[in-house]
Amino acid sequence: MAEKNIGSVIVLENGKYLGIMTERDYSRKVILKGTVRSWAEREEAERVAWSAPGVTRVEDRIVVAP
């Protein structure tokens, strides 16, 4: 979006209006992915994500595989 100087986009599904997504919405969300060896490592990754300035949502998809 920033590359094209666009601040928002309309979200559609099968031609049906779902809403508007803004650059601000996108830039405040963090998605964690990957594999760690312990729950402590997973919790640490989430803590670090939340500590980033402006983050309002963290989606934790990290898998614990000892």
Secondary structure as GFF3:
##gff-version 3
##sequence-region A 1 66
A	DSSP	beta_strand	8	13	.	.	.	ID=ss1
A	DSSP	beta_strand	16	22	.	.	.	ID=ss2
A	DSSP	alpha_helix	23	27	.	.	.	ID=ss3
A	DSSP	beta_strand	29	32	.	.	.	ID=ss4
A	DSSP	beta_strand	35	36	.	.	.	ID=ss5
A	DSSP	alpha_helix	39	51	.	.	.	ID=ss6
A	DSSP	beta_strand	57	60	.	.	.	ID=ss7
A	DSSP	beta_strand	63	64	.	.	.	ID=ss8
###
